[in-house]
Amino acid sequence: MTPKPSSESDLAHHQDQLKRLAASSVKIASADSPEATLQEIADQARVVIGAHLAATHRASRGDRKVASVATSLSEKYGEFKSFAIPPNGSGIYRQVMEERRALRLTCAELTGHPGWLGFGGYQSEHPPLRGLLAVPLTGKDGEVIGVIMLSDKERGEFTPEDEAILVQLAQLASVSIENASATKALEESEQRLKATQEHANIGIGEVDAQGKFVAVNSGLLAITGYERDELLNVSFLDVTYAEDAIGERELYARHVAGELPTYSLEKRYLRKDGSAAWVALSASAVFDAKGRFLYSVRIVQDIDQRRRTEERQRLLIRELHHRVRNTLATVQALLGATARSANSVKVFYDDFAGRIASLGKTHTLLTEDYWQTAPLREMLKNELGPFDDGKGRIRLEGPPIELSSDLAVPTGMAIYELTSNAVNHGALSVPSGRVAVAWEIVREEGVRKLDLKWIEAGGPAVREPSQKGFGSTLLQRVLTTQCDAKVETEFEPGGLRFRMIAPLIERRLVPAY
């Protein structure tokens, strides 16, 4: 059995892990290439959890057997600095990727794991593995893109709390990996565009002093969506987005006058279908021998995807920072509330660890939908699933509902508190006890709301507690203030009854472009 922290120093170590998690996200997001990102993830994962060996595997989308690998070793393994790829680990990595969940093994479990059989023959070339913790890296489309693996923990065996923290780190890391890959792909694409002006995304046009097109190539037709004869009958200002045309009108007047022989800018064309397309424009004026303006050559590059990708990255980074701040604030609130209600270090640890693990489960569900929503049924199964005997002890009834992140986190915490109370004092504390959860979508004054009922039966006689703890505070106050929910808690003799009616916040979509 994994030992639990029983001293203030152990608890302080766990809190220090959470602080390092926040700092690591900044370092990972600051890496300037996909390779550097993988290395930073391995380094930070090893430091945050406190292990002697870490590896980040980035699998190829086309072939999972092909992977980019970054490793990180502590000074303990100085003699293995040439170690690059963990040996014979494909079975374990494949298991984590295919099952799409974390894998935590003790030293003894790792030795007998079928995915690691035969490792003994490599111990002279590679550092020995003592226990293992591996979590999947999940991309924005839900596909598993790699694995973070740790071994040889500095303090005992890997714990569920280590796993929860590494899952959060993997969420941050997945965003950074895909951002780094997108940036690299964008840079390579731009280099190819500069290498040849005849690329399909390059448009070339000539315009007269009034700005009317006198010649256009097929690339410009593709960018604007117009036919050739249509463009030759209009000015470039006619197909420029109205807001951008105001600024370029003055530039072009100076261009024709010879004050500005060349100029470059990024602007939006108004395509024939009415959509706006970002382009990078470079204009060069051509004059006759007497310095009179003849025409302007306009080189146009389609940068619409790049601009939209940049905007999407900015949105994702803002969302990432928002989630990190919210998560840390939630952890801090849990820490304070648990400490106030605990009457011993062990009670504090057990309560706090359980709440952090529950928070990690909710964040995992949110990450699977790229930090947007979490399915209510899965949230309930995460907590109540272990007590479902398949004979009706746990009954879940309701339509598919996706909760936005702002509602999912406090709701997930409430489900954990209700489950914990049922296990310790209520229906789930005895074999005959049953828990039924039913939910539906209702509409009040034009607002869609979640109506959730939790009903316990068959357990010990229930009476209202004389002293309210964190769980009661969460159910009565936090849900009311954070979710604008109506909450009812009834301590019926036959079992606890809880009801929550909360507005369903519309999901905030990140543009897919």
C-alpha positions as CSV (number, residue, x, y, z in Angstrom):
1,M,0.0,0.0,0.0
2,T,1.3,3.5,-0.9
3,P,2.2,5.3,2.4
4,K,0.3,8.5,3.1
5,P,1.9,11.7,4.3
6,S,1.6,11.9,8.1
7,S,3.7,14.9,8.9
8,E,3.6,18.6,8.2
9,S,6.7,18.2,6.0
10,D,4.9,15.7,3.8
11,L,2.0,18.0,3.4
12,A,4.3,20.9,2.7
13,H,5.9,18.8,0.0
14,H,2.6,18.2,-1.7
15,Q,1.7,21.9,-1.6
16,D,5.1,22.7,-3.0
17,Q,4.3,20.4,-5.9
18,L,1.2,22.5,-6.7
19,K,3.3,25.7,-6.7
20,R,5.8,24.1,-9.0
21,L,3.0,23.1,-11.3
22,A,2.0,26.7,-11.8
23,A,5.6,27.8,-12.5
24,S,6.2,24.9,-14.9
25,S,3.3,26.0,-17.2
26,V,5.0,29.3,-17.9
27,K,8.3,27.6,-18.8
28,I,6.7,25.0,-21.0
29,A,4.6,27.6,-22.9
30,S,7.8,29.7,-23.4
31,A,9.7,27.0,-25.3
32,D,10.5,28.1,-28.8
33,S,10.3,24.9,-30.8
34,P,8.6,21.5,-30.7
35,E,11.8,19.8,-29.6
36,A,12.4,22.4,-26.9
37,T,8.8,22.0,-25.8
38,L,9.2,18.2,-25.4
39,Q,12.4,18.7,-23.4
40,E,10.9,21.3,-21.1
41,I,7.9,19.1,-20.4
42,A,10.2,16.2,-19.4
43,D,12.3,18.5,-17.2
44,Q,9.3,20.1,-15.6
45,A,7.4,16.9,-15.0
46,R,10.5,15.4,-13.2
47,V,10.9,18.5,-11.0
48,V,7.2,19.0,-10.2
49,I,6.6,15.4,-9.1
50,G,10.1,14.8,-7.7
51,A,11.5,11.9,-9.7
52,H,14.9,10.9,-11.0
53,L,13.9,10.0,-14.6
54,A,11.3,11.5,-17.0
55,A,10.5,11.1,-20.6
56,T,8.2,12.8,-23.0
57,H,7.0,10.8,-26.1
58,R,5.4,12.6,-29.0
59,A,3.8,10.0,-31.2
60,S,3.5,10.5,-35.0
61,R,-0.1,10.9,-36.1
62,G,0.5,8.5,-39.0
63,D,2.4,5.8,-37.1
64,R,2.4,5.5,-33.3
65,K,5.5,3.4,-33.4
66,V,7.4,6.5,-34.6
67,A,7.9,9.0,-31.8
68,S,10.0,12.0,-30.8
69,V,11.4,11.5,-27.4
70,A,12.9,13.9,-24.8
71,T,14.4,12.5,-21.6
72,S,15.4,14.2,-18.3
73,L,17.7,12.6,-15.7
74,S,18.7,13.8,-12.2
75,E,22.3,13.9,-11.0
76,K,21.7,10.4,-9.6
77,Y,22.0,9.0,-13.2
78,G,25.0,11.0,-14.3
79,E,26.7,7.9,-15.8
80,F,23.7,7.5,-18.2
81,K,23.8,10.9,-19.8
82,S,23.9,9.3,-23.2
83,F,20.6,7.6,-22.5
84,A,18.1,8.8,-25.1
85,I,15.2,6.4,-25.5
86,P,13.8,4.2,-22.7
87,P,14.2,0.5,-23.8
88,N,11.5,-2.0,-24.5
89,G,8.8,0.4,-23.2
90,S,6.6,0.4,-26.3
91,G,4.2,-2.0,-24.5
92,I,3.6,0.4,-21.6
93,Y,3.4,3.5,-23.8
94,R,1.0,1.8,-26.2
95,Q,-1.2,0.7,-23.3
96,V,-1.4,4.3,-21.9
97,M,-2.2,5.6,-25.4
98,E,-4.8,3.0,-26.3
99,E,-6.5,3.0,-22.9
100,R,-6.4,6.9,-22.8
101,R,-5.7,6.9,-19.1
102,A,-2.9,7.2,-16.6
103,L,-0.9,4.1,-15.5
104,R,0.7,4.0,-12.0
105,L,2.9,1.0,-11.0
106,T,4.9,0.2,-7.9
107,C,8.4,-1.2,-8.3
108,A,7.0,-4.7,-7.9
109,E,4.2,-4.2,-10.3
110,L,6.6,-2.8,-12.9
111,T,8.9,-5.7,-12.7
112,G,6.1,-8.1,-13.5
113,H,4.4,-5.9,-16.1
114,P,4.2,-7.7,-19.5
115,G,5.1,-4.4,-21.3
116,W,8.5,-4.3,-19.5
117,L,9.6,-7.9,-19.7
118,G,13.2,-8.3,-20.9
119,F,14.3,-4.9,-19.5
120,G,17.1,-6.6,-17.4
121,G,19.3,-7.0,-20.5
122,Y,19.5,-3.2,-21.0
123,Q,20.4,-2.2,-17.4
124,S,24.1,-1.6,-18.3
125,E,23.1,1.0,-20.9
126,H,20.1,2.6,-19.3
127,P,19.2,3.7,-15.7
128,P,17.1,1.2,-13.8
129,L,13.4,1.9,-13.4
130,R,11.9,1.9,-10.0
131,G,8.1,2.2,-10.3
132,L,6.4,4.1,-13.1
133,L,3.8,6.9,-13.6
134,A,2.6,7.6,-17.1
135,V,-0.2,9.8,-18.4
136,P,-1.4,10.4,-21.9
137,L,-1.1,13.7,-23.8
138,T,-4.4,14.5,-25.6
139,G,-4.7,16.8,-28.6
140,K,-7.5,19.3,-29.3
141,D,-9.3,16.7,-31.5
142,G,-9.3,14.2,-28.7
143,E,-6.5,12.1,-30.2
144,V,-3.8,10.8,-27.9
145,I,-0.6,12.5,-29.2
146,G,1.9,11.1,-26.7
147,V,2.8,10.1,-23.2
148,I,4.6,11.6,-20.2
149,M,6.5,9.0,-18.2
150,L,8.2,9.2,-14.8
151,S,10.2,6.6,-12.8
152,D,12.2,6.4,-9.6
153,K,10.4,8.8,-7.4
154,E,12.6,10.7,-4.9
155,R,10.2,10.0,-2.0
156,G,8.6,6.5,-1.9
157,E,6.2,5.2,-4.5
158,F,4.1,7.4,-6.9
159,T,0.7,8.4,-5.3
160,P,-2.7,9.2,-6.6
161,E,-1.9,12.8,-5.8
162,D,1.2,12.6,-8.0
163,E,-1.0,11.2,-10.8
164,A,-3.6,14.0,-10.4
165,I,-0.9,16.7,-10.6
166,L,0.8,15.0,-13.6
167,V,-2.6,14.8,-15.4
168,Q,-2.9,18.6,-15.0
169,L,0.6,19.1,-16.2
170,A,-0.2,16.9,-19.3
171,Q,-3.2,19.1,-20.0
172,L,-1.0,22.2,-20.1
173,A,1.7,20.3,-22.0
174,S,-0.7,19.1,-24.8
175,V,-1.7,22.7,-25.6
176,S,1.9,23.8,-25.7
177,I,2.9,20.8,-27.9
178,E,0.2,21.6,-30.5
179,N,1.0,25.3,-30.4
180,A,4.7,24.7,-31.0
181,S,3.9,22.3,-33.8
182,A,1.5,24.7,-35.4
183,T,4.0,27.5,-35.1
184,K,6.8,25.4,-36.7
185,A,4.4,24.4,-39.5
186,L,3.5,28.0,-40.1
187,E,7.1,29.1,-40.3
188,E,8.0,26.3,-42.7
189,S,5.0,27.3,-44.8
190,E,6.0,30.9,-44.9
191,Q,9.5,30.0,-46.0
192,R,8.1,28.0,-48.9
193,L,5.9,30.9,-49.9
194,K,8.9,33.2,-50.0
195,A,10.9,30.8,-52.1
196,T,8.7,31.2,-55.1
197,Q,6.2,33.8,-56.2
198,E,4.5,31.3,-58.4
199,H,3.1,29.5,-55.4
200,A,-0.7,29.0,-55.7
201,N,-1.3,31.3,-52.8
202,I,0.6,34.2,-54.3
203,G,-1.4,36.7,-56.3
204,I,0.0,39.3,-58.7
205,G,-1.9,42.3,-60.1
206,E,-1.2,45.6,-61.8
207,V,-3.3,48.7,-61.1
208,D,-3.4,52.2,-62.7
209,A,-3.2,55.6,-61.0
210,Q,-6.9,55.3,-60.0
211,G,-6.3,51.9,-58.5
212,K,-8.2,50.0,-61.2
213,F,-6.9,46.5,-62.0
214,V,-5.3,46.3,-65.4
215,A,-3.8,42.8,-65.1
216,V,-4.3,39.9,-62.6
217,N,-2.9,36.4,-62.4
218,S,-4.7,33.2,-61.4
219,G,-3.3,33.4,-57.9
220,L,-5.1,36.7,-57.2
221,L,-8.3,35.2,-58.6
222,A,-8.1,32.3,-56.2
223,I,-7.5,34.6,-53.2
224,T,-10.4,36.9,-54.0
225,G,-12.8,34.4,-55.5
226,Y,-13.6,36.7,-58.5
227,E,-13.4,35.9,-62.2
228,R,-10.7,37.7,-64.3
229,D,-13.2,40.0,-66.1
230,E,-14.8,40.9,-62.8
231,L,-11.6,42.1,-61.2
232,L,-10.5,44.0,-64.4
233,N,-13.6,46.2,-64.0
234,V,-13.0,47.3,-60.4
235,S,-10.5,49.1,-58.2
236,F,-8.5,47.3,-55.6
237,L,-10.2,49.5,-53.1
238,D,-13.6,48.1,-54.2
239,V,-12.5,44.6,-53.1
240,T,-10.8,45.8,-49.9
241,Y,-12.5,45.4,-46.5
242,A,-14.1,48.8,-45.8
243,E,-12.1,49.5,-42.6
244,D,-8.8,48.7,-44.2
245,A,-9.6,50.7,-47.4
246,I,-9.6,53.9,-45.4
247,G,-5.9,53.6,-44.4
248,E,-4.7,52.3,-47.7
249,R,-6.4,55.1,-49.8
250,E,-4.0,57.6,-48.3
251,L,-0.9,55.3,-48.8
252,Y,-1.8,54.8,-52.4
253,A,-2.1,58.5,-53.1
254,R,1.4,59.0,-51.8
255,H,2.5,56.0,-53.8
256,V,1.2,57.4,-57.1
257,A,2.7,60.8,-56.2
258,G,6.2,59.2,-55.9
259,E,6.5,60.0,-52.2
260,L,6.2,56.3,-51.3
261,P,7.6,54.2,-54.1
262,T,7.0,51.0,-52.2
263,Y,4.8,50.0,-49.2
264,S,3.7,46.8,-47.5
265,L,0.8,46.1,-45.2
266,E,-1.5,43.4,-44.1
267,K,-5.1,43.9,-44.9
268,R,-8.4,42.1,-45.6
269,Y,-9.8,41.5,-49.1
270,L,-13.6,41.2,-49.4
271,R,-14.1,38.0,-51.3
272,K,-16.9,37.5,-53.8
273,D,-18.8,35.3,-51.4
274,G,-18.8,38.1,-48.8
275,S,-16.1,36.6,-46.5
276,A,-13.0,38.5,-45.5
277,A,-9.5,37.1,-46.3
278,W,-6.3,38.4,-44.8
279,V,-3.5,39.0,-47.2
280,A,0.1,40.4,-47.0
281,L,0.4,43.1,-49.7
282,S,3.6,44.5,-51.2
283,A,3.2,47.3,-53.7
284,S,5.9,48.7,-55.9
285,A,5.4,51.7,-58.2
286,V,6.7,51.8,-61.8
287,F,7.6,55.2,-63.3
288,D,8.7,56.3,-66.8
289,A,11.9,58.0,-67.6
290,K,10.4,61.4,-66.6
291,G,9.3,60.1,-63.3
292,R,5.6,59.9,-64.2
293,F,3.6,57.1,-62.6
294,L,2.7,54.2,-64.9
295,Y,1.3,51.5,-62.8
296,S,1.8,49.6,-59.5
297,V,2.7,46.0,-59.2
298,R,1.0,44.4,-56.2
299,I,2.2,41.1,-54.8
300,V,-0.4,39.5,-52.6
301,Q,0.1,36.5,-50.3
302,D,-2.7,34.7,-48.7
303,I,-2.1,34.8,-44.9
304,D,-5.6,34.2,-43.8
305,Q,-4.9,30.9,-42.2
306,R,-1.8,32.3,-40.4
307,R,-3.7,35.2,-39.0
308,R,-6.6,33.0,-37.8
309,T,-4.1,30.5,-36.3
310,E,-2.4,33.3,-34.4
311,E,-5.7,34.6,-33.1
312,R,-6.7,31.1,-32.1
313,Q,-3.4,30.6,-30.3
314,R,-4.0,33.9,-28.5
315,L,-7.4,32.7,-27.4
316,L,-6.0,29.3,-26.3
317,I,-3.2,31.0,-24.3
318,R,-5.7,33.3,-22.6
319,E,-7.9,30.3,-21.9
320,L,-4.9,28.4,-20.5
321,H,-3.9,31.2,-18.2
322,H,-7.6,31.6,-17.1
323,R,-7.8,27.9,-16.3
324,V,-4.5,27.8,-14.4
325,R,-5.5,30.8,-12.3
326,N,-8.9,29.3,-11.6
327,T,-7.4,25.9,-10.7
328,L,-4.9,27.4,-8.3
329,A,-7.5,29.5,-6.7
330,T,-9.8,26.5,-6.3
331,V,-6.9,24.5,-4.8
332,Q,-6.1,27.3,-2.4
333,A,-9.8,27.6,-1.4
334,L,-9.9,23.8,-0.8
335,L,-6.7,23.9,1.2
336,G,-8.1,26.6,3.5
337,A,-11.5,25.2,3.9
338,T,-10.2,21.7,4.6
339,A,-7.7,22.9,7.1
340,R,-10.4,24.8,9.0
341,S,-12.7,21.8,9.2
342,A,-10.1,19.1,10.0
343,N,-9.4,18.0,13.5
344,S,-6.1,16.1,12.8
345,V,-3.4,15.9,10.2
346,K,-4.7,12.6,8.9
347,V,-8.2,13.8,8.5
348,F,-6.9,16.9,6.7
349,Y,-4.8,14.8,4.3
350,D,-7.5,12.3,3.5
351,D,-10.1,15.1,2.9
352,F,-7.8,17.3,0.9
353,A,-6.4,14.5,-1.2
354,G,-9.8,13.2,-2.1
355,R,-11.0,16.7,-3.1
356,I,-7.9,17.3,-5.2
357,A,-8.3,13.9,-6.9
358,S,-11.9,14.7,-7.7
359,L,-10.9,18.1,-9.1
360,G,-8.4,16.3,-11.3
361,K,-11.1,14.0,-12.6
362,T,-13.3,16.9,-13.6
363,H,-10.4,18.7,-15.3
364,T,-9.6,15.5,-17.2
365,L,-13.1,15.5,-18.6
366,L,-12.8,19.1,-19.5
367,T,-9.5,18.6,-21.3
368,E,-11.0,15.8,-23.4
369,D,-13.3,18.5,-24.8
370,Y,-10.4,21.0,-25.0
371,W,-11.3,22.9,-21.8
372,Q,-14.9,23.6,-22.9
373,T,-17.4,21.1,-21.4
374,A,-17.7,18.0,-19.3
375,P,-20.5,15.4,-19.5
376,L,-22.6,15.2,-16.4
377,R,-23.1,11.5,-16.6
378,E,-19.4,10.8,-16.7
379,M,-18.8,13.1,-13.7
380,L,-21.3,11.1,-11.7
381,K,-19.8,7.8,-12.9
382,N,-16.4,8.9,-11.8
383,E,-17.5,9.2,-8.2
384,L,-20.4,6.7,-7.9
385,G,-19.0,4.0,-10.3
386,P,-17.0,2.2,-7.6
387,F,-20.2,1.6,-5.6
388,D,-22.4,0.3,-8.4
389,D,-23.0,-3.4,-7.9
390,G,-25.0,-3.7,-11.2
391,K,-28.2,-4.5,-9.2
392,G,-29.7,-1.1,-8.9
393,R,-27.7,0.3,-5.9
394,I,-26.7,3.3,-8.1
395,R,-29.3,4.6,-10.5
396,L,-28.5,7.5,-12.9
397,E,-31.3,8.9,-15.0
398,G,-31.2,11.9,-17.3
399,P,-30.5,13.1,-20.8
400,P,-27.0,13.8,-22.1
401,I,-25.9,17.2,-20.7
402,E,-22.5,18.9,-21.2
403,L,-21.6,21.3,-18.4
404,S,-19.5,24.4,-19.2
405,S,-16.3,24.5,-17.3
406,D,-17.6,27.3,-15.0
407,L,-20.4,25.0,-13.9
408,A,-18.6,21.7,-14.2
409,V,-15.9,22.4,-11.6
410,P,-18.2,23.4,-8.6
411,T,-20.8,20.7,-9.6
412,G,-18.0,18.1,-9.7
413,M,-16.9,19.2,-6.2
414,A,-20.6,18.9,-5.0
415,I,-20.9,15.4,-6.4
416,Y,-17.7,14.4,-4.6
417,E,-19.0,15.8,-1.3
418,L,-22.3,14.1,-1.6
419,T,-20.7,10.8,-2.5
420,S,-18.2,11.1,0.4
421,N,-21.0,11.9,2.8
422,A,-23.0,8.9,1.6
423,V,-20.0,6.6,2.0
424,N,-19.1,7.8,5.5
425,H,-22.6,8.5,7.0
426,G,-25.4,7.8,4.5
427,A,-26.8,5.2,2.1
428,L,-23.5,3.9,0.8
429,S,-22.2,3.2,4.3
430,V,-24.3,0.0,4.5
431,P,-24.8,-2.8,1.9
432,S,-28.6,-2.2,1.6
433,G,-28.2,1.5,0.8
434,R,-29.1,3.0,-2.6
435,V,-28.4,6.3,-4.3
436,A,-30.6,7.6,-7.2
437,V,-29.5,10.7,-9.2
438,A,-32.0,12.2,-11.7
439,W,-31.6,15.3,-13.8
440,E,-33.4,17.1,-16.6
441,I,-33.3,20.4,-18.5
442,V,-36.0,22.9,-17.5
443,R,-36.7,26.4,-18.6
444,E,-37.5,29.2,-16.2
445,E,-38.2,32.7,-17.5
446,G,-36.6,31.7,-20.9
447,V,-33.4,30.4,-19.2
448,R,-32.3,26.8,-19.7
449,K,-31.4,25.3,-16.3
450,L,-30.2,22.0,-14.9
451,D,-32.5,20.4,-12.4
452,L,-30.6,17.7,-10.5
453,K,-31.9,15.6,-7.7
454,W,-29.9,13.3,-5.4
455,I,-31.9,10.9,-3.3
456,E,-30.6,8.3,-0.8
457,A,-32.5,5.4,0.6
458,G,-32.0,2.2,2.6
459,G,-29.2,3.7,4.7
460,P,-29.0,4.6,8.4
461,A,-31.5,7.0,9.9
462,V,-30.5,10.6,8.9
463,R,-30.6,13.7,11.0
464,E,-29.3,17.1,10.3
465,P,-25.7,17.5,11.6
466,S,-25.2,19.9,14.5
467,Q,-22.0,21.4,13.0
468,K,-21.7,22.3,9.3
469,G,-18.4,21.3,7.6
470,F,-16.9,22.2,4.2
471,G,-19.2,19.9,2.4
472,S,-22.3,21.6,3.7
473,T,-20.8,25.0,3.0
474,L,-20.1,24.0,-0.6
475,L,-23.6,22.7,-1.2
476,Q,-25.4,25.6,0.4
477,R,-23.1,28.6,-0.3
478,V,-20.6,27.9,-3.1
479,L,-23.2,26.5,-5.5
480,T,-25.5,29.5,-4.8
481,T,-22.9,32.2,-5.3
482,Q,-20.7,30.7,-8.0
483,C,-23.4,28.9,-10.1
484,D,-26.4,31.2,-9.2
485,A,-28.1,27.9,-8.2
486,K,-31.1,27.2,-6.1
487,V,-30.2,24.5,-3.5
488,E,-32.4,22.4,-1.3
489,T,-31.1,19.9,1.3
490,E,-33.5,17.8,3.2
491,F,-32.4,15.4,6.0
492,E,-35.3,12.9,5.7
493,P,-35.3,9.9,8.1
494,G,-35.1,7.6,5.1
495,G,-32.2,9.3,3.6
496,L,-30.6,12.6,2.4
497,R,-32.3,14.4,-0.4
498,F,-30.5,17.1,-2.3
499,R,-31.7,19.3,-5.2
500,M,-29.9,21.9,-7.3
501,I,-31.4,24.1,-10.1
502,A,-28.6,26.0,-11.9
503,P,-28.5,28.0,-15.1
504,L,-26.8,26.1,-18.0
505,I,-24.1,28.5,-19.2
506,E,-23.6,28.4,-22.9
507,R,-20.3,26.9,-23.9
508,R,-17.6,29.3,-25.1
509,L,-16.3,28.0,-28.4
510,V,-12.7,28.3,-29.5
511,P,-12.9,29.1,-33.3
512,A,-11.9,26.0,-35.3
513,Y,-11.1,27.9,-38.5
